[in-house]
Amino acid sequence: MKTTLILALFFCSILIGIVSCKHTPFLVTDNPPIDTTDTTGNNPPPVGIPCDPDSVYFDSQILPLFVSNCAQTGCHNSTSHKDGYTLISYSTIMSHGISAFHPTSGNIMNSILDGEMPPGSASLMADEIALLQLWIQQGCKNNHCDGMCDTTNVTYSGTIAPMMNTFCKGCHNASNQGGGIRLDAYSYVSSLALSDSLYNSVSANGVPLMPKGGPALPNCKLDEIRIWVNAGAPNN
């Protein structure tokens, strides 16, 4: 009898333990890592330093103006350095009378505003002078940016002509036809473009690199020229 009671109590305790046992779910304290790898092959290219439309940039806007209009043979390049002026880099330009935040003072600006320099018909246009003055007003920064290249709407008036004015016109105009070449009007530009002379010059394809004495054109500019030429160099 006693043995039977002990066995009954033993099995009862086991049954109670089974009924009352509950498994607490596992607590996940760290979310599993998410695979963000882009497998499409369409990752956007790095932008670098974005361009601010309200800022003027020395390397792409101001230096080309000086190189094209001032650093010519017989004028203010490293060989001629006429009147002691060499205008081929940030340091040489800033050492010759450019005064930050004072766009109407200094030797260089006085000569430009008086129409004395550049001489003759090569004088800077009003919008070029305004750009130079804005750069000075913004503190004469030795700055650059890496803007995205937009080659979706390349035209002569909106793309090629401004490029020629900035990088080439100073050395290739009516009064200063460097190498016997003019790049200050559509007829001259299109003629050289369709013969591939223009692209070969700015890409140093078998000929010396242009602009002479200045930095090479960015790849985006080369693409724009090639797109325009491939379209037949239209006057659009």
MODELLER restraints for C-alpha pairs under 7 A, 6 or more apart:
rsr = mdl.restraints
at = mdl.atoms
rsr.add(forms.Gaussian(group=physical.xy_distance, feature=features.Distance(at['CA:47:A'], at['CA:146:A']), mean=6.34, stdev=0.5))
rsr.add(forms.Gaussian(group=physical.xy_distance, feature=features.Distance(at['CA:47:A'], at['CA:147:A']), mean=6.88, stdev=0.5))
rsr.add(forms.Gaussian(group=physical.xy_distance, feature=features.Distance(at['CA:47:A'], at['CA:148:A']), mean=6.63, stdev=0.5))
rsr.add(forms.Gaussian(group=physical.xy_distance, feature=features.Distance(at['CA:48:A'], at['CA:146:A']), mean=5.54, stdev=0.5))
rsr.add(forms.Gaussian(group=physical.xy_distance, feature=features.Distance(at['CA:49:A'], at['CA:145:A']), mean=4.91, stdev=0.5))
rsr.add(forms.Gaussian(group=physical.xy_distance, feature=features.Distance(at['CA:49:A'], at['CA:146:A']), mean=5.00, stdev=0.5))
rsr.add(forms.Gaussian(group=physical.xy_distance, feature=features.Distance(at['CA:50:A'], at['CA:145:A']), mean=5.68, stdev=0.5))
rsr.add(forms.Gaussian(group=physical.xy_distance, feature=features.Distance(at['CA:50:A'], at['CA:146:A']), mean=5.55, stdev=0.5))
rsr.add(forms.Gaussian(group=physical.xy_distance, feature=features.Distance(at['CA:50:A'], at['CA:147:A']), mean=5.38, stdev=0.5))
rsr.add(forms.Gaussian(group=physical.xy_distance, feature=features.Distance(at['CA:51:A'], at['CA:145:A']), mean=5.12, stdev=0.5))
rsr.add(forms.Gaussian(group=physical.xy_distance, feature=features.Distance(at['CA:51:A'], at['CA:146:A']), mean=6.34, stdev=0.5))
rsr.add(forms.Gaussian(group=physical.xy_distance, feature=features.Distance(at['CA:51:A'], at['CA:147:A']), mean=5.18, stdev=0.5))
rsr.add(forms.Gaussian(group=physical.xy_distance, feature=features.Distance(at['CA:56:A'], at['CA:135:A']), mean=5.38, stdev=0.5))
rsr.add(forms.Gaussian(group=physical.xy_distance, feature=features.Distance(at['CA:57:A'], at['CA:143:A']), mean=5.40, stdev=0.5))
rsr.add(forms.Gaussian(group=physical.xy_distance, feature=features.Distance(at['CA:57:A'], at['CA:144:A']), mean=5.27, stdev=0.5))
rsr.add(forms.Gaussian(group=physical.xy_distance, feature=features.Distance(at['CA:58:A'], at['CA:141:A']), mean=6.81, stdev=0.5))
rsr.add(forms.Gaussian(group=physical.xy_distance, feature=features.Distance(at['CA:58:A'], at['CA:142:A']), mean=5.59, stdev=0.5))
rsr.add(forms.Gaussian(group=physical.xy_distance, feature=features.Distance(at['CA:58:A'], at['CA:143:A']), mean=5.46, stdev=0.5))
rsr.add(forms.Gaussian(group=physical.xy_distance, feature=features.Distance(at['CA:58:A'], at['CA:144:A']), mean=6.32, stdev=0.5))
rsr.add(forms.Gaussian(group=physical.xy_distance, feature=features.Distance(at['CA:59:A'], at['CA:143:A']), mean=6.64, stdev=0.5))
rsr.add(forms.Gaussian(group=physical.xy_distance, feature=features.Distance(at['CA:59:A'], at['CA:144:A']), mean=5.69, stdev=0.5))
rsr.add(forms.Gaussian(group=physical.xy_distance, feature=features.Distance(at['CA:60:A'], at['CA:144:A']), mean=6.98, stdev=0.5))
rsr.add(forms.Gaussian(group=physical.xy_distance, feature=features.Distance(at['CA:62:A'], at['CA:132:A']), mean=6.58, stdev=0.5))
rsr.add(forms.Gaussian(group=physical.xy_distance, feature=features.Distance(at['CA:63:A'], at['CA:89:A']), mean=6.91, stdev=0.5))
rsr.add(forms.Gaussian(group=physical.xy_distance, feature=features.Distance(at['CA:64:A'], at['CA:166:A']), mean=5.95, stdev=0.5))
rsr.add(forms.Gaussian(group=physical.xy_distance, feature=features.Distance(at['CA:64:A'], at['CA:167:A']), mean=5.28, stdev=0.5))
rsr.add(forms.Gaussian(group=physical.xy_distance, feature=features.Distance(at['CA:64:A'], at['CA:214:A']), mean=6.96, stdev=0.5))
rsr.add(forms.Gaussian(group=physical.xy_distance, feature=features.Distance(at['CA:65:A'], at['CA:166:A']), mean=5.59, stdev=0.5))
rsr.add(forms.Gaussian(group=physical.xy_distance, feature=features.Distance(at['CA:65:A'], at['CA:167:A']), mean=6.63, stdev=0.5))
rsr.add(forms.Gaussian(group=physical.xy_distance, feature=features.Distance(at['CA:66:A'], at['CA:87:A']), mean=6.35, stdev=0.5))
rsr.add(forms.Gaussian(group=physical.xy_distance, feature=features.Distance(at['CA:66:A'], at['CA:88:A']), mean=6.99, stdev=0.5))
rsr.add(forms.Gaussian(group=physical.xy_distance, feature=features.Distance(at['CA:67:A'], at['CA:87:A']), mean=6.89, stdev=0.5))
rsr.add(forms.Gaussian(group=physical.xy_distance, feature=features.Distance(at['CA:67:A'], at['CA:88:A']), mean=5.87, stdev=0.5))
rsr.add(forms.Gaussian(group=physical.xy_distance, feature=features.Distance(at['CA:67:A'], at['CA:213:A']), mean=6.98, stdev=0.5))
rsr.add(forms.Gaussian(group=physical.xy_distance, feature=features.Distance(at['CA:67:A'], at['CA:214:A']), mean=5.91, stdev=0.5))
rsr.add(forms.Gaussian(group=physical.xy_distance, feature=features.Distance(at['CA:68:A'], at['CA:167:A']), mean=5.67, stdev=0.5))
rsr.add(forms.Gaussian(group=physical.xy_distance, feature=features.Distance(at['CA:68:A'], at['CA:168:A']), mean=5.70, stdev=0.5))
rsr.add(forms.Gaussian(group=physical.xy_distance, feature=features.Distance(at['CA:68:A'], at['CA:169:A']), mean=6.63, stdev=0.5))
rsr.add(forms.Gaussian(group=physical.xy_distance, feature=features.Distance(at['CA:68:A'], at['CA:170:A']), mean=4.45, stdev=0.5))
rsr.add(forms.Gaussian(group=physical.xy_distance, feature=features.Distance(at['CA:68:A'], at['CA:171:A']), mean=5.69, stdev=0.5))
rsr.add(forms.Gaussian(group=physical.xy_distance, feature=features.Distance(at['CA:69:A'], at['CA:118:A']), mean=6.42, stdev=0.5))
rsr.add(forms.Gaussian(group=physical.xy_distance, feature=features.Distance(at['CA:69:A'], at['CA:170:A']), mean=4.02, stdev=0.5))
rsr.add(forms.Gaussian(group=physical.xy_distance, feature=features.Distance(at['CA:69:A'], at['CA:171:A']), mean=6.46, stdev=0.5))
rsr.add(forms.Gaussian(group=physical.xy_distance, feature=features.Distance(at['CA:70:A'], at['CA:76:A']), mean=5.70, stdev=0.5))
rsr.add(forms.Gaussian(group=physical.xy_distance, feature=features.Distance(at['CA:70:A'], at['CA:87:A']), mean=6.74, stdev=0.5))
rsr.add(forms.Gaussian(group=physical.xy_distance, feature=features.Distance(at['CA:70:A'], at['CA:118:A']), mean=6.48, stdev=0.5))
rsr.add(forms.Gaussian(group=physical.xy_distance, feature=features.Distance(at['CA:71:A'], at['CA:77:A']), mean=4.23, stdev=0.5))
rsr.add(forms.Gaussian(group=physical.xy_distance, feature=features.Distance(at['CA:71:A'], at['CA:87:A']), mean=5.78, stdev=0.5))
rsr.add(forms.Gaussian(group=physical.xy_distance, feature=features.Distance(at['CA:71:A'], at['CA:88:A']), mean=6.25, stdev=0.5))
rsr.add(forms.Gaussian(group=physical.xy_distance, feature=features.Distance(at['CA:72:A'], at['CA:171:A']), mean=6.78, stdev=0.5))
rsr.add(forms.Gaussian(group=physical.xy_distance, feature=features.Distance(at['CA:73:A'], at['CA:80:A']), mean=6.36, stdev=0.5))
rsr.add(forms.Gaussian(group=physical.xy_distance, feature=features.Distance(at['CA:74:A'], at['CA:80:A']), mean=5.12, stdev=0.5))
rsr.add(forms.Gaussian(group=physical.xy_distance, feature=features.Distance(at['CA:74:A'], at['CA:82:A']), mean=6.78, stdev=0.5))
rsr.add(forms.Gaussian(group=physical.xy_distance, feature=features.Distance(at['CA:75:A'], at['CA:81:A']), mean=6.06, stdev=0.5))
rsr.add(forms.Gaussian(group=physical.xy_distance, feature=features.Distance(at['CA:75:A'], at['CA:82:A']), mean=5.08, stdev=0.5))
rsr.add(forms.Gaussian(group=physical.xy_distance, feature=features.Distance(at['CA:76:A'], at['CA:82:A']), mean=5.34, stdev=0.5))
rsr.add(forms.Gaussian(group=physical.xy_distance, feature=features.Distance(at['CA:76:A'], at['CA:85:A']), mean=5.45, stdev=0.5))
rsr.add(forms.Gaussian(group=physical.xy_distance, feature=features.Distance(at['CA:76:A'], at['CA:86:A']), mean=4.66, stdev=0.5))
rsr.add(forms.Gaussian(group=physical.xy_distance, feature=features.Distance(at['CA:76:A'], at['CA:87:A']), mean=5.71, stdev=0.5))
rsr.add(forms.Gaussian(group=physical.xy_distance, feature=features.Distance(at['CA:77:A'], at['CA:86:A']), mean=5.28, stdev=0.5))
rsr.add(forms.Gaussian(group=physical.xy_distance, feature=features.Distance(at['CA:77:A'], at['CA:87:A']), mean=6.24, stdev=0.5))
rsr.add(forms.Gaussian(group=physical.xy_distance, feature=features.Distance(at['CA:77:A'], at['CA:88:A']), mean=6.38, stdev=0.5))
rsr.add(forms.Gaussian(group=physical.xy_distance, feature=features.Distance(at['CA:78:A'], at['CA:86:A']), mean=5.81, stdev=0.5))
rsr.add(forms.Gaussian(group=physical.xy_distance, feature=features.Distance(at['CA:85:A'], at['CA:96:A']), mean=6.89, stdev=0.5))
rsr.add(forms.Gaussian(group=physical.xy_distance, feature=features.Distance(at['CA:86:A'], at['CA:92:A']), mean=5.97, stdev=0.5))
rsr.add(forms.Gaussian(group=physical.xy_distance, feature=features.Distance(at['CA:87:A'], at['CA:93:A']), mean=5.03, stdev=0.5))
rsr.add(forms.Gaussian(group=physical.xy_distance, feature=features.Distance(at['CA:90:A'], at['CA:142:A']), mean=6.72, stdev=0.5))
rsr.add(forms.Gaussian(group=physical.xy_distance, feature=features.Distance(at['CA:96:A'], at['CA:107:A']), mean=6.93, stdev=0.5))
rsr.add(forms.Gaussian(group=physical.xy_distance, feature=features.Distance(at['CA:96:A'], at['CA:108:A']), mean=6.84, stdev=0.5))
rsr.add(forms.Gaussian(group=physical.xy_distance, feature=features.Distance(at['CA:97:A'], at['CA:106:A']), mean=4.51, stdev=0.5))
rsr.add(forms.Gaussian(group=physical.xy_distance, feature=features.Distance(at['CA:97:A'], at['CA:107:A']), mean=4.79, stdev=0.5))
rsr.add(forms.Gaussian(group=physical.xy_distance, feature=features.Distance(at['CA:97:A'], at['CA:108:A']), mean=5.74, stdev=0.5))
rsr.add(forms.Gaussian(group=physical.xy_distance, feature=features.Distance(at['CA:98:A'], at['CA:106:A']), mean=5.37, stdev=0.5))
rsr.add(forms.Gaussian(group=physical.xy_distance, feature=features.Distance(at['CA:98:A'], at['CA:108:A']), mean=6.38, stdev=0.5))
rsr.add(forms.Gaussian(group=physical.xy_distance, feature=features.Distance(at['CA:99:A'], at['CA:105:A']), mean=6.80, stdev=0.5))
rsr.add(forms.Gaussian(group=physical.xy_distance, feature=features.Distance(at['CA:99:A'], at['CA:106:A']), mean=6.05, stdev=0.5))
rsr.add(forms.Gaussian(group=physical.xy_distance, feature=features.Distance(at['CA:100:A'], at['CA:136:A']), mean=5.18, stdev=0.5))
rsr.add(forms.Gaussian(group=physical.xy_distance, feature=features.Distance(at['CA:100:A'], at['CA:137:A']), mean=6.51, stdev=0.5))
rsr.add(forms.Gaussian(group=physical.xy_distance, feature=features.Distance(at['CA:100:A'], at['CA:139:A']), mean=4.76, stdev=0.5))
rsr.add(forms.Gaussian(group=physical.xy_distance, feature=features.Distance(at['CA:100:A'], at['CA:140:A']), mean=5.35, stdev=0.5))
rsr.add(forms.Gaussian(group=physical.xy_distance, feature=features.Distance(at['CA:101:A'], at['CA:136:A']), mean=5.38, stdev=0.5))
rsr.add(forms.Gaussian(group=physical.xy_distance, feature=features.Distance(at['CA:101:A'], at['CA:137:A']), mean=4.19, stdev=0.5))
rsr.add(forms.Gaussian(group=physical.xy_distance, feature=features.Distance(at['CA:101:A'], at['CA:138:A']), mean=6.31, stdev=0.5))
rsr.add(forms.Gaussian(group=physical.xy_distance, feature=features.Distance(at['CA:101:A'], at['CA:139:A']), mean=5.24, stdev=0.5))
rsr.add(forms.Gaussian(group=physical.xy_distance, feature=features.Distance(at['CA:102:A'], at['CA:136:A']), mean=6.52, stdev=0.5))
rsr.add(forms.Gaussian(group=physical.xy_distance, feature=features.Distance(at['CA:102:A'], at['CA:137:A']), mean=6.21, stdev=0.5))
rsr.add(forms.Gaussian(group=physical.xy_distance, feature=features.Distance(at['CA:103:A'], at['CA:133:A']), mean=4.84, stdev=0.5))
rsr.add(forms.Gaussian(group=physical.xy_distance, feature=features.Distance(at['CA:103:A'], at['CA:136:A']), mean=5.41, stdev=0.5))
rsr.add(forms.Gaussian(group=physical.xy_distance, feature=features.Distance(at['CA:103:A'], at['CA:137:A']), mean=5.87, stdev=0.5))
rsr.add(forms.Gaussian(group=physical.xy_distance, feature=features.Distance(at['CA:104:A'], at['CA:110:A']), mean=6.82, stdev=0.5))
rsr.add(forms.Gaussian(group=physical.xy_distance, feature=features.Distance(at['CA:111:A'], at['CA:117:A']), mean=5.32, stdev=0.5))
rsr.add(forms.Gaussian(group=physical.xy_distance, feature=features.Distance(at['CA:112:A'], at['CA:118:A']), mean=6.85, stdev=0.5))
rsr.add(forms.Gaussian(group=physical.xy_distance, feature=features.Distance(at['CA:115:A'], at['CA:123:A']), mean=6.62, stdev=0.5))
rsr.add(forms.Gaussian(group=physical.xy_distance, feature=features.Distance(at['CA:117:A'], at['CA:123:A']), mean=6.37, stdev=0.5))
rsr.add(forms.Gaussian(group=physical.xy_distance, feature=features.Distance(at['CA:118:A'], at['CA:124:A']), mean=6.94, stdev=0.5))
rsr.add(forms.Gaussian(group=physical.xy_distance, feature=features.Distance(at['CA:121:A'], at['CA:175:A']), mean=6.29, stdev=0.5))
rsr.add(forms.Gaussian(group=physical.xy_distance, feature=features.Distance(at['CA:122:A'], at['CA:170:A']), mean=6.08, stdev=0.5))
rsr.add(forms.Gaussian(group=physical.xy_distance, feature=features.Distance(at['CA:122:A'], at['CA:173:A']), mean=6.97, stdev=0.5))
rsr.add(forms.Gaussian(group=physical.xy_distance, feature=features.Distance(at['CA:122:A'], at['CA:175:A']), mean=6.98, stdev=0.5))
rsr.add(forms.Gaussian(group=physical.xy_distance, feature=features.Distance(at['CA:149:A'], at['CA:220:A']), mean=5.52, stdev=0.5))
rsr.add(forms.Gaussian(group=physical.xy_distance, feature=features.Distance(at['CA:151:A'], at['CA:224:A']), mean=6.08, stdev=0.5))
rsr.add(forms.Gaussian(group=physical.xy_distance, feature=features.Distance(at['CA:154:A'], at['CA:224:A']), mean=6.28, stdev=0.5))
rsr.add(forms.Gaussian(group=physical.xy_distance, feature=features.Distance(at['CA:154:A'], at['CA:228:A']), mean=6.30, stdev=0.5))
rsr.add(forms.Gaussian(group=physical.xy_distance, feature=features.Distance(at['CA:155:A'], at['CA:228:A']), mean=6.83, stdev=0.5))
rsr.add(forms.Gaussian(group=physical.xy_distance, feature=features.Distance(at['CA:155:A'], at['CA:236:A']), mean=5.53, stdev=0.5))
rsr.add(forms.Gaussian(group=physical.xy_distance, feature=features.Distance(at['CA:156:A'], at['CA:234:A']), mean=6.84, stdev=0.5))
rsr.add(forms.Gaussian(group=physical.xy_distance, feature=features.Distance(at['CA:156:A'], at['CA:235:A']), mean=5.72, stdev=0.5))
rsr.add(forms.Gaussian(group=physical.xy_distance, feature=features.Distance(at['CA:156:A'], at['CA:236:A']), mean=5.37, stdev=0.5))
rsr.add(forms.Gaussian(group=physical.xy_distance, feature=features.Distance(at['CA:157:A'], at['CA:236:A']), mean=6.11, stdev=0.5))
rsr.add(forms.Gaussian(group=physical.xy_distance, feature=features.Distance(at['CA:160:A'], at['CA:225:A']), mean=6.98, stdev=0.5))
rsr.add(forms.Gaussian(group=physical.xy_distance, feature=features.Distance(at['CA:164:A'], at['CA:183:A']), mean=6.50, stdev=0.5))
rsr.add(forms.Gaussian(group=physical.xy_distance, feature=features.Distance(at['CA:167:A'], at['CA:211:A']), mean=6.52, stdev=0.5))
rsr.add(forms.Gaussian(group=physical.xy_distance, feature=features.Distance(at['CA:168:A'], at['CA:183:A']), mean=6.70, stdev=0.5))
rsr.add(forms.Gaussian(group=physical.xy_distance, feature=features.Distance(at['CA:168:A'], at['CA:211:A']), mean=6.49, stdev=0.5))
rsr.add(forms.Gaussian(group=physical.xy_distance, feature=features.Distance(at['CA:169:A'], at['CA:183:A']), mean=5.63, stdev=0.5))
rsr.add(forms.Gaussian(group=physical.xy_distance, feature=features.Distance(at['CA:169:A'], at['CA:184:A']), mean=5.57, stdev=0.5))
rsr.add(forms.Gaussian(group=physical.xy_distance, feature=features.Distance(at['CA:171:A'], at['CA:177:A']), mean=6.43, stdev=0.5))
rsr.add(forms.Gaussian(group=physical.xy_distance, feature=features.Distance(at['CA:171:A'], at['CA:178:A']), mean=5.46, stdev=0.5))
rsr.add(forms.Gaussian(group=physical.xy_distance, feature=features.Distance(at['CA:172:A'], at['CA:178:A']), mean=5.27, stdev=0.5))
rsr.add(forms.Gaussian(group=physical.xy_distance, feature=features.Distance(at['CA:172:A'], at['CA:181:A']), mean=5.61, stdev=0.5))
rsr.add(forms.Gaussian(group=physical.xy_distance, feature=features.Distance(at['CA:172:A'], at['CA:182:A']), mean=4.34, stdev=0.5))
rsr.add(forms.Gaussian(group=physical.xy_distance, feature=features.Distance(at['CA:172:A'], at['CA:183:A']), mean=5.35, stdev=0.5))
rsr.add(forms.Gaussian(group=physical.xy_distance, feature=features.Distance(at['CA:172:A'], at['CA:184:A']), mean=6.90, stdev=0.5))
rsr.add(forms.Gaussian(group=physical.xy_distance, feature=features.Distance(at['CA:173:A'], at['CA:182:A']), mean=4.87, stdev=0.5))
rsr.add(forms.Gaussian(group=physical.xy_distance, feature=features.Distance(at['CA:173:A'], at['CA:183:A']), mean=6.13, stdev=0.5))
rsr.add(forms.Gaussian(group=physical.xy_distance, feature=features.Distance(at['CA:173:A'], at['CA:184:A']), mean=5.51, stdev=0.5))
rsr.add(forms.Gaussian(group=physical.xy_distance, feature=features.Distance(at['CA:174:A'], at['CA:182:A']), mean=6.63, stdev=0.5))
rsr.add(forms.Gaussian(group=physical.xy_distance, feature=features.Distance(at['CA:182:A'], at['CA:188:A']), mean=6.03, stdev=0.5))
rsr.add(forms.Gaussian(group=physical.xy_distance, feature=features.Distance(at['CA:183:A'], at['CA:189:A']), mean=5.28, stdev=0.5))
rsr.add(forms.Gaussian(group=physical.xy_distance, feature=features.Distance(at['CA:186:A'], at['CA:235:A']), mean=6.97, stdev=0.5))
rsr.add(forms.Gaussian(group=physical.xy_distance, feature=features.Distance(at['CA:190:A'], at['CA:233:A']), mean=5.85, stdev=0.5))
rsr.add(forms.Gaussian(group=physical.xy_distance, feature=features.Distance(at['CA:192:A'], at['CA:198:A']), mean=5.34, stdev=0.5))
rsr.add(forms.Gaussian(group=physical.xy_distance, feature=features.Distance(at['CA:193:A'], at['CA:199:A']), mean=6.65, stdev=0.5))
rsr.add(forms.Gaussian(group=physical.xy_distance, feature=features.Distance(at['CA:193:A'], at['CA:229:A']), mean=6.23, stdev=0.5))
rsr.add(forms.Gaussian(group=physical.xy_distance, feature=features.Distance(at['CA:194:A'], at['CA:229:A']), mean=6.27, stdev=0.5))
rsr.add(forms.Gaussian(group=physical.xy_distance, feature=features.Distance(at['CA:194:A'], at['CA:233:A']), mean=6.86, stdev=0.5))
rsr.add(forms.Gaussian(group=physical.xy_distance, feature=features.Distance(at['CA:199:A'], at['CA:225:A']), mean=6.90, stdev=0.5))
rsr.add(forms.Gaussian(group=physical.xy_distance, feature=features.Distance(at['CA:200:A'], at['CA:206:A']), mean=6.98, stdev=0.5))
rsr.add(forms.Gaussian(group=physical.xy_distance, feature=features.Distance(at['CA:200:A'], at['CA:207:A']), mean=6.84, stdev=0.5))
rsr.add(forms.Gaussian(group=physical.xy_distance, feature=features.Distance(at['CA:201:A'], at['CA:207:A']), mean=6.01, stdev=0.5))
rsr.add(forms.Gaussian(group=physical.xy_distance, feature=features.Distance(at['CA:201:A'], at['CA:208:A']), mean=6.53, stdev=0.5))
rsr.add(forms.Gaussian(group=physical.xy_distance, feature=features.Distance(at['CA:201:A'], at['CA:209:A']), mean=5.56, stdev=0.5))
rsr.add(forms.Gaussian(group=physical.xy_distance, feature=features.Distance(at['CA:201:A'], at['CA:210:A']), mean=5.45, stdev=0.5))
rsr.add(forms.Gaussian(group=physical.xy_distance, feature=features.Distance(at['CA:202:A'], at['CA:209:A']), mean=5.69, stdev=0.5))
rsr.add(forms.Gaussian(group=physical.xy_distance, feature=features.Distance(at['CA:202:A'], at['CA:210:A']), mean=4.82, stdev=0.5))
rsr.add(forms.Gaussian(group=physical.xy_distance, feature=features.Distance(at['CA:202:A'], at['CA:211:A']), mean=6.76, stdev=0.5))
rsr.add(forms.Gaussian(group=physical.xy_distance, feature=features.Distance(at['CA:202:A'], at['CA:217:A']), mean=6.76, stdev=0.5))
rsr.add(forms.Gaussian(group=physical.xy_distance, feature=features.Distance(at['CA:203:A'], at['CA:209:A']), mean=6.43, stdev=0.5))
rsr.add(forms.Gaussian(group=physical.xy_distance, feature=features.Distance(at['CA:210:A'], at['CA:216:A']), mean=6.93, stdev=0.5))
